[in-house]
Amino acid sequence: MTDARFLRDDGNAALEISGSGPRPAAVTLIGPRARVEARLHGRGRTWRAVLPLRAARWGGPELPLPTGEYRVRIEPGEATDAAPPAASLPLTQLPGLRAGWSDGILHVGPPVDPAYDSGEGQAALERRYATSRQPLENAVFFESFYGRTAGCNPLAIDREIARVAPGVTRYWSVVDLSVRVPDGAVAVVEGSPEWWRARAAARLLVVNDWLRRKFVRKPGQTVLQTWHGTPLKRLALHRPGFDPRRAIAVFRESRRWNVLLAQSPYAARVLSRAYAFRRRPIWVEGYPRNDSLQTDDGAATRRALGIGGEERVLLYAPTWRDDREAIVDFVDAPALARAANAVVLVRGHTRTLLPGEDARGPRVIDVTGYPDTARLLAASDALITDYSSVMFDFAITGKPMYFLVPDLEHYRGELRGFYFDLLEAAPGPVVRSQDDLERAIAEVDPEIFRERYERFGRVFVAREDGRASERVVARILDQGFVDRD
């Protein structure tokens, strides 16, 4: 019979599973975005398996496990008792997370005190936030993709602020402490008292998506909306079908922003109309997140991912779909890796990060949670996408692109619609199946798209010169959104 308990292991949270008889060959904790191998102890009459509730990814530090459900897999070896424990453990506050055990499943959540993690508790914090009159701090509150990652344009702006104005406090909104924040920044878990306080106290909020929950602008606060890509697919007020509730939500949201950042004049026109962002400043400065593409050869990222320097790397990065939660399953990644003799990086949209799980297979690496997309672009030899704005960022590299669009008519005609004709503008082959994709990779000379590729770059990424972060932060400081010292 096996048993389970939570414990502290060198000050960190751990799950201990114990049993009688010879110890198993291995004990593994398996979740959608992380897995942990146990340290095994004991020989003969009893055994113990200690599973740290922490994981390191891509050469980074060990951090608490991401929110989700985890199963224990016990490989018996010589053990006769190899079933996961049947006992239950109540939801427990542990270092860096909360965890509970029931029906053979470990439930992991963010470390928010249960007193606040309820409708009533959050309502009380919202009221305190809305009526707060605390003085503003010389601080920035960053949020990227609803706190699911610390990346994109906010990350690049954070790095530049840390360089030129190190006295500015930098708060990062995160869904849980598995999200790695930049060095010197302060992680605040969404919904915690600290999160609400930081949101109310920061003079500048830098976000790349909608502001969630109640938002009350404090006197002297500024919101810089960087957005997260140049749009091909229709957004906000331009989405198919008129929905009055959506229109009200769009107007309400865009009124929260003081400044909007755009990658190009094209993007500025589209975003300003889609969000009715009129008569307020739009900074057309290129995207800070792409600055590193001017200097990064991808070698460091390849090493962090365990990829050899001579390996061919294909990045599969589709956008999300309004009619499904997980990443689209249009690519058999292991089969593509075999056919192309390449390592395939699978990069789902951040909206698929929490409901989805890592793709696995020989020469397949799931990088959906990797914080810096530009580093992945630099490390890749070619991009496979569909309607994602990653196509515009990858155009900076000049490397081949392939567009896999089996649902083109459905997506263009029913789900979203486009701002321009992808078939006419795409700077690479547009294909409908994996077989066609594999043939295009093997047989199509990218040079035949050179003229179209150059025109694509002139329209969409002409401002990308590696200095967007400098320009954006210089404007932030010049306009007094935060102070240099």
C-alpha positions as CSV (number, residue, x, y, z in Angstrom):
1,M,0.0,0.0,0.0
2,T,1.3,3.4,-0.9
3,D,0.8,6.7,1.0
4,A,1.4,10.4,0.2
5,R,2.1,13.6,2.1
6,F,3.4,17.1,1.4
7,L,6.6,18.2,2.9
8,R,9.3,20.9,2.6
9,D,12.4,19.8,0.8
10,D,15.3,22.2,1.4
11,G,12.7,24.9,2.0
12,N,10.7,24.1,-1.2
13,A,7.5,22.2,-1.7
14,A,7.6,18.5,-2.4
15,L,5.3,15.5,-2.6
16,E,6.5,12.3,-0.9
17,I,5.1,8.9,-1.9
18,S,6.0,5.9,0.2
19,G,5.4,2.2,0.1
20,S,6.4,-1.2,1.4
21,G,8.7,-3.8,-0.3
22,P,11.3,-3.2,-3.0
23,R,11.4,0.3,-4.4
24,P,10.1,1.0,-7.9
25,A,12.4,1.6,-10.8
26,A,11.2,5.2,-11.3
27,V,8.4,7.6,-10.1
28,T,7.5,10.5,-12.3
29,L,5.0,13.4,-11.9
30,I,3.5,14.2,-15.3
31,G,1.6,17.4,-16.1
32,P,0.6,19.1,-19.3
33,R,3.5,21.5,-19.3
34,A,6.1,20.0,-16.9
35,R,7.3,16.7,-15.6
36,V,9.4,15.8,-12.5
37,E,11.5,12.7,-11.7
38,A,11.5,11.6,-8.1
39,R,14.5,11.0,-5.9
40,L,14.2,7.4,-4.6
41,H,15.2,6.2,-1.2
42,G,15.1,2.9,0.6
43,R,15.9,-0.7,-0.2
44,G,14.2,-3.9,1.0
45,R,11.2,-3.4,3.3
46,T,10.1,0.2,2.5
47,W,10.8,2.9,-0.1
48,R,10.2,6.6,-0.5
49,A,9.9,8.8,-3.6
50,V,10.4,12.6,-3.1
51,L,9.0,14.6,-6.0
52,P,10.0,18.3,-5.9
53,L,7.1,20.5,-6.9
54,R,9.5,22.6,-9.0
55,A,10.9,22.3,-12.5
56,A,13.5,24.0,-14.7
57,R,13.0,24.6,-18.4
58,W,15.4,25.6,-21.2
59,G,18.3,26.1,-18.9
60,G,16.5,28.5,-16.6
61,P,16.2,28.3,-12.8
62,E,13.9,25.8,-10.9
63,L,10.5,27.4,-10.3
64,P,7.3,26.1,-8.8
65,L,5.2,23.9,-11.1
66,P,2.8,25.5,-13.5
67,T,-0.9,25.4,-12.5
68,G,-2.6,22.2,-13.7
69,E,-3.3,18.6,-12.9
70,Y,-0.5,16.1,-12.6
71,R,-0.5,12.3,-12.5
72,V,2.0,10.0,-10.9
73,R,3.5,7.3,-13.0
74,I,5.2,4.5,-11.0
75,E,7.4,2.0,-12.9
76,P,7.4,-1.1,-10.7
77,G,10.8,-2.6,-11.3
78,E,11.0,-5.2,-8.5
79,A,8.3,-3.4,-6.5
80,T,5.0,-5.3,-6.0
81,D,3.1,-2.2,-4.7
82,A,3.2,0.3,-7.6
83,A,-0.2,1.9,-7.6
84,P,-0.4,5.7,-6.9
85,P,-1.7,6.5,-3.4
86,A,-5.5,6.3,-2.9
87,A,-5.5,8.7,0.1
88,S,-6.6,12.3,-0.3
89,L,-4.6,15.4,0.8
90,P,-6.5,18.7,1.3
91,L,-5.6,21.8,-0.7
92,T,-2.5,23.1,1.1
93,Q,-0.6,26.3,1.0
94,L,3.1,25.4,0.2
95,P,6.1,27.4,-0.7
96,G,5.4,29.0,-4.1
97,L,2.1,27.2,-4.8
98,R,-1.0,25.5,-3.5
99,A,-1.5,21.7,-4.0
100,G,-4.0,19.0,-3.2
101,W,-4.1,15.3,-3.9
102,S,-7.3,13.3,-4.7
103,D,-8.2,10.3,-6.9
104,G,-4.6,9.8,-7.9
105,I,-4.2,13.4,-9.2
106,L,-2.1,16.2,-7.9
107,H,-3.9,19.6,-8.3
108,V,-1.5,22.5,-8.4
109,G,-2.6,26.2,-8.3
110,P,-1.1,29.6,-7.7
111,P,-0.1,30.6,-4.1
112,V,-3.0,32.9,-3.4
113,D,-4.3,32.7,0.1
114,P,-7.7,30.9,0.1
115,A,-9.2,33.8,2.1
116,Y,-8.8,35.9,-1.1
117,D,-9.2,33.2,-3.7
118,S,-13.0,33.4,-3.8
119,G,-15.7,35.6,-5.2
120,E,-16.2,37.3,-1.9
121,G,-12.5,37.7,-1.3
122,Q,-11.7,39.1,-4.7
123,A,-14.7,41.5,-4.5
124,A,-13.3,42.9,-1.3
125,L,-9.8,43.4,-2.9
126,E,-11.5,45.0,-5.9
127,R,-13.3,47.5,-3.7
128,R,-10.1,48.3,-1.8
129,Y,-8.3,48.8,-5.1
130,A,-11.0,51.0,-6.6
131,T,-11.1,53.3,-3.6
132,S,-7.3,53.3,-2.9
133,R,-5.7,56.7,-2.6
134,Q,-2.1,55.5,-2.0
135,P,0.6,57.6,-3.5
136,L,2.0,56.4,-6.8
137,E,5.4,54.8,-7.0
138,N,8.1,55.3,-9.5
139,A,7.2,51.9,-10.8
140,V,6.0,50.0,-13.9
141,F,3.4,47.3,-13.8
142,F,4.1,44.8,-16.7
143,E,1.7,42.2,-18.0
144,S,2.2,40.0,-21.1
145,F,-0.6,37.8,-22.4
146,Y,-2.7,38.0,-19.2
147,G,0.3,37.0,-17.1
148,R,0.8,33.6,-18.7
149,T,4.4,34.6,-19.7
150,A,6.8,37.4,-19.1
151,G,7.7,38.1,-22.7
152,C,6.8,40.0,-25.9
153,N,7.1,43.8,-26.1
154,P,6.8,44.3,-22.3
155,L,9.8,42.1,-21.7
156,A,12.0,44.2,-24.1
157,I,10.8,47.4,-22.6
158,D,11.5,46.0,-19.1
159,R,15.1,45.2,-20.2
160,E,15.7,48.7,-21.6
161,I,14.2,50.4,-18.5
162,A,16.4,48.3,-16.3
163,R,19.4,49.4,-18.3
164,V,18.8,53.2,-18.5
165,A,16.6,53.7,-15.4
166,P,17.6,51.1,-12.8
167,G,15.9,53.0,-10.0
168,V,12.4,52.2,-11.4
169,T,10.6,49.4,-9.6
170,R,9.4,46.7,-12.1
171,Y,6.4,44.6,-11.1
172,W,5.3,41.7,-13.3
173,S,1.8,40.3,-13.3
174,V,2.0,36.5,-13.4
175,V,-0.7,33.7,-13.2
176,D,1.6,31.7,-10.9
177,L,5.2,31.6,-9.9
178,S,6.2,29.1,-12.7
179,V,6.4,32.2,-14.9
180,R,10.0,33.5,-14.9
181,V,10.3,37.2,-14.6
182,P,13.3,39.3,-15.6
183,D,16.2,39.7,-13.2
184,G,15.5,42.4,-10.6
185,A,11.8,42.4,-11.2
186,V,9.1,41.6,-8.6
187,A,6.6,38.9,-9.5
188,V,3.0,39.6,-8.3
189,V,0.5,36.7,-8.6
190,E,-2.8,37.7,-10.2
191,G,-5.6,38.1,-7.7
192,S,-3.3,38.4,-4.7
193,P,-3.3,41.5,-2.5
194,E,0.2,42.3,-3.7
195,W,-1.1,42.2,-7.3
196,W,-3.9,44.6,-6.6
197,R,-1.6,46.9,-4.7
198,A,1.1,47.0,-7.4
199,R,-1.5,47.7,-10.1
200,A,-2.8,50.7,-8.1
201,A,0.6,52.0,-7.2
202,A,2.6,51.9,-10.4
203,R,2.8,55.1,-12.4
204,L,3.0,53.3,-15.7
205,L,1.2,50.1,-16.8
206,V,2.8,48.3,-19.9
207,V,0.5,45.6,-21.3
208,N,0.1,43.8,-24.6
209,D,-3.5,42.7,-24.3
210,W,-6.7,43.7,-22.7
211,L,-6.7,44.8,-19.0
212,R,-8.5,42.2,-17.0
213,R,-10.7,42.5,-14.0
214,K,-11.8,45.9,-12.6
215,F,-9.6,48.7,-13.8
216,V,-9.6,52.2,-12.2
217,R,-7.1,54.7,-13.5
218,K,-5.4,56.5,-10.6
219,P,-4.6,60.2,-11.0
220,G,-1.2,60.3,-12.7
221,Q,-1.3,56.8,-14.0
222,T,-0.5,56.0,-17.7
223,V,-1.3,52.8,-19.7
224,L,0.9,52.0,-22.6
225,Q,-0.7,49.3,-24.8
226,T,2.0,47.6,-26.9
227,W,-0.3,45.1,-28.5
228,H,1.2,41.8,-29.6
229,G,1.4,41.7,-33.4
230,T,0.6,43.3,-36.7
231,P,-2.8,41.9,-37.7
232,L,-3.7,39.9,-40.7
233,K,-6.9,38.6,-39.1
234,R,-9.7,41.0,-38.3
235,L,-9.9,42.3,-34.7
236,A,-12.3,43.8,-32.3
237,L,-14.9,46.0,-34.1
238,H,-13.9,44.4,-37.4
239,R,-14.7,40.8,-36.5
240,P,-17.5,39.2,-38.6
241,G,-21.0,39.8,-37.3
242,F,-22.1,42.8,-35.2
243,D,-22.3,42.0,-31.5
244,P,-23.4,45.1,-29.4
245,R,-21.9,43.6,-26.2
246,R,-18.5,43.1,-28.0
247,A,-18.6,46.7,-29.3
248,I,-19.3,48.1,-25.9
249,A,-16.4,46.0,-24.4
250,V,-14.1,47.2,-27.2
251,F,-14.9,50.9,-26.6
252,R,-14.6,50.5,-22.8
253,E,-11.2,48.7,-23.2
254,S,-9.6,51.2,-25.6
255,R,-10.6,54.1,-23.4
256,R,-8.3,52.6,-20.7
257,W,-5.2,53.1,-22.9
258,N,-3.3,56.4,-23.1
259,V,-0.8,55.4,-25.7
260,L,-0.8,52.6,-28.4
261,L,2.4,51.1,-29.8
262,A,2.3,50.0,-33.5
263,Q,4.9,48.1,-35.5
264,S,4.3,50.0,-38.7
265,P,2.0,52.6,-40.3
266,Y,-0.2,49.8,-41.6
267,A,-0.6,48.4,-38.1
268,A,-1.3,51.8,-36.7
269,R,-4.2,52.3,-39.2
270,V,-5.7,48.9,-38.6
271,L,-5.5,49.0,-34.8
272,S,-6.7,52.6,-34.4
273,R,-9.9,51.7,-36.4
274,A,-10.4,48.3,-34.9
275,Y,-10.3,49.7,-31.4
276,A,-11.7,53.1,-32.2
277,F,-8.5,54.6,-30.7
278,R,-8.9,58.1,-32.2
279,R,-7.3,61.4,-31.3
280,R,-4.8,59.8,-28.9
281,P,-1.1,59.1,-29.5
282,I,0.0,56.1,-31.5
283,W,3.8,55.5,-31.4
284,V,5.0,53.9,-34.7
285,E,8.4,52.7,-33.6
286,G,8.7,49.1,-34.6
287,Y,8.4,46.3,-32.0
288,P,10.9,46.2,-29.1
289,R,10.5,42.5,-28.9
290,N,12.3,42.1,-32.3
291,D,15.4,44.2,-31.5
292,S,17.4,41.1,-30.7
293,L,16.9,39.8,-34.2
294,Q,19.5,42.3,-35.5
295,T,22.3,40.7,-33.5
296,D,21.2,37.2,-32.3
297,D,22.6,34.2,-34.3
298,G,20.4,31.8,-32.3
299,A,23.3,29.8,-31.0
300,A,22.6,30.4,-27.3
301,T,18.9,29.5,-27.7
302,R,19.8,26.3,-29.5
303,R,22.1,25.3,-26.7
304,A,19.4,26.0,-24.1
305,L,17.0,23.8,-26.1
306,G,19.6,21.0,-26.5
307,I,19.9,21.4,-30.3
308,G,23.2,20.9,-32.1
309,G,24.6,23.8,-34.0
310,E,24.4,21.9,-37.3
311,E,20.8,20.8,-36.9
312,R,18.1,22.1,-39.2
313,V,15.4,23.7,-37.2
314,L,11.8,24.3,-38.3
315,L,9.5,26.4,-36.1
316,Y,5.8,25.6,-36.3
317,A,3.8,28.5,-34.9
318,P,0.1,28.7,-35.8
319,T,-2.3,31.2,-34.3
320,W,-5.2,30.2,-32.0
321,R,-8.7,29.4,-33.2
322,D,-11.9,31.0,-31.7
323,D,-13.6,27.6,-32.0
324,R,-11.1,25.4,-30.1
325,E,-8.9,25.7,-27.0
326,A,-5.8,23.7,-27.9
327,I,-3.3,24.2,-30.6
328,V,-4.5,23.2,-34.1
329,D,-3.5,19.6,-35.0
330,F,-2.6,20.2,-38.6
331,V,1.0,19.1,-38.3
332,D,2.2,15.7,-37.2
333,A,5.4,17.0,-35.7
334,P,7.4,13.8,-35.4
335,A,6.5,12.9,-39.0
336,L,7.6,16.3,-40.2
337,A,10.9,16.0,-38.3
338,R,11.6,12.7,-40.1
339,A,10.6,13.9,-43.5
340,A,12.6,17.1,-43.3
341,N,15.5,15.7,-41.3
342,A,15.1,18.5,-38.9
343,V,14.2,19.4,-35.3
344,V,10.7,20.8,-35.1
345,L,9.9,23.4,-32.5
346,V,6.2,23.6,-31.7
347,R,5.0,27.1,-30.6
348,G,1.3,27.4,-29.7
349,H,-0.3,30.7,-29.2
350,T,-0.4,31.8,-25.5
351,R,-4.1,31.2,-25.4
352,T,-3.4,27.5,-25.9
353,L,-0.7,27.5,-23.1
354,L,-3.0,26.7,-20.1
355,P,-5.6,24.4,-21.7
356,G,-3.1,22.6,-23.9
357,E,-0.2,20.3,-23.3
358,D,3.3,19.9,-24.7
359,A,3.8,18.2,-28.0
360,R,6.3,15.3,-27.7
361,G,8.1,13.0,-30.0
362,P,11.6,12.3,-31.5
363,R,13.3,15.6,-32.5
364,V,10.2,17.6,-31.3
365,I,10.4,20.3,-28.7
366,D,7.4,22.2,-27.4
367,V,8.3,25.8,-26.8
368,T,4.8,27.2,-26.3
369,G,5.9,28.5,-22.8
370,Y,9.3,29.9,-24.0
371,P,9.2,33.5,-23.0
372,D,11.0,35.2,-25.8
373,T,9.7,34.4,-29.3
374,A,12.4,36.5,-31.1
375,R,15.0,34.1,-29.7
376,L,13.2,31.2,-31.2
377,L,12.9,33.0,-34.6
378,A,16.7,33.6,-34.5
379,A,17.3,29.9,-33.7
380,S,15.1,28.6,-36.5
381,D,16.0,28.0,-40.2
382,A,12.4,28.3,-41.4
383,L,8.9,29.2,-40.2
384,I,5.7,27.3,-40.7
385,T,2.7,29.3,-39.8
386,D,-0.8,30.1,-40.9
387,Y,-2.5,33.5,-40.0
388,S,-0.3,34.4,-37.0
389,S,1.4,37.8,-36.7
390,V,4.7,35.9,-36.2
391,M,5.0,36.0,-40.0
392,F,5.7,39.8,-39.8
393,D,8.4,39.4,-37.2
394,F,10.0,36.5,-39.0
395,A,10.2,38.6,-42.2
396,I,13.0,40.6,-40.5
397,T,15.2,37.5,-40.7
398,G,14.8,37.0,-44.4
399,K,14.6,33.2,-43.8
400,P,12.0,31.0,-45.6
401,M,8.4,30.9,-44.6
402,Y,5.7,28.3,-45.3
403,F,2.0,28.8,-44.8
404,L,-0.1,25.7,-43.9
405,V,-3.7,26.7,-44.2
406,P,-6.1,23.7,-44.5
407,D,-8.9,25.7,-43.0
408,L,-8.4,28.8,-45.1
409,E,-12.0,29.2,-46.3
410,H,-13.5,28.6,-42.9
411,Y,-11.1,30.9,-41.1
412,R,-11.3,33.7,-43.8
413,G,-15.1,33.4,-44.3
414,E,-16.5,32.5,-40.9
415,L,-14.1,32.7,-38.0
416,R,-12.2,36.0,-38.5
417,G,-11.7,37.3,-42.0
418,F,-8.5,39.1,-43.3
419,Y,-7.3,42.6,-43.8
420,F,-5.5,41.6,-47.0
421,D,-5.3,38.6,-49.3
422,L,-2.9,36.2,-47.9
423,L,-2.6,34.2,-51.1
424,E,-1.4,37.3,-53.0
425,A,0.9,38.6,-50.3
426,A,2.4,35.5,-48.7
427,P,6.2,35.6,-49.0
428,G,6.4,31.8,-49.3
429,P,4.5,28.7,-50.4
430,V,0.8,28.5,-49.3
431,V,-0.1,24.8,-48.8
432,R,-3.2,22.9,-47.7
433,S,-1.8,19.6,-46.2
434,Q,1.3,18.2,-44.5
435,D,2.2,16.3,-47.6
436,D,2.2,19.5,-49.6
437,L,4.2,21.2,-46.8
438,E,6.9,18.5,-46.9
439,R,7.2,18.7,-50.7
440,A,7.5,22.5,-50.5
441,I,10.2,22.3,-47.9
442,A,12.1,19.8,-50.0
443,E,11.6,21.1,-53.5
444,V,10.6,24.8,-53.6
445,D,13.5,27.3,-54.0
446,P,12.8,30.2,-51.6
447,E,14.5,32.6,-54.1
448,I,11.4,32.5,-56.3
449,F,9.6,34.5,-53.5
450,R,12.4,37.0,-53.1
451,E,10.7,40.0,-54.7
452,R,7.4,39.3,-52.8
453,Y,9.4,38.8,-49.6
454,E,11.1,42.2,-50.0
455,R,7.8,44.0,-50.7
456,F,6.3,42.3,-47.6
457,G,9.2,43.6,-45.5
458,R,8.9,47.2,-46.9
459,V,5.2,47.4,-45.9
460,F,5.2,45.7,-42.6
461,V,8.6,45.8,-40.9
462,A,10.5,48.8,-42.4
463,R,10.9,50.3,-38.9
464,E,12.6,47.3,-37.4
465,D,16.2,48.4,-37.0
466,G,17.0,46.9,-33.6
467,R,16.5,50.2,-31.7
468,A,12.7,50.2,-31.0
469,S,13.2,49.6,-27.3
470,E,15.5,52.6,-27.1
471,R,13.0,54.8,-28.8
472,V,10.0,53.7,-26.8
473,V,11.8,54.0,-23.4
474,A,13.2,57.4,-24.4
475,R,9.7,58.6,-25.1
476,I,8.5,57.1,-21.8
477,L,11.1,59.0,-19.9
478,D,10.8,62.2,-21.9
479,Q,7.1,62.4,-21.2
480,G,7.6,61.7,-17.5
481,F,5.6,58.5,-17.3
482,V,8.3,57.4,-14.9
483,D,11.5,59.1,-13.6
484,R,15.0,58.0,-14.6
485,D,16.2,58.2,-11.0
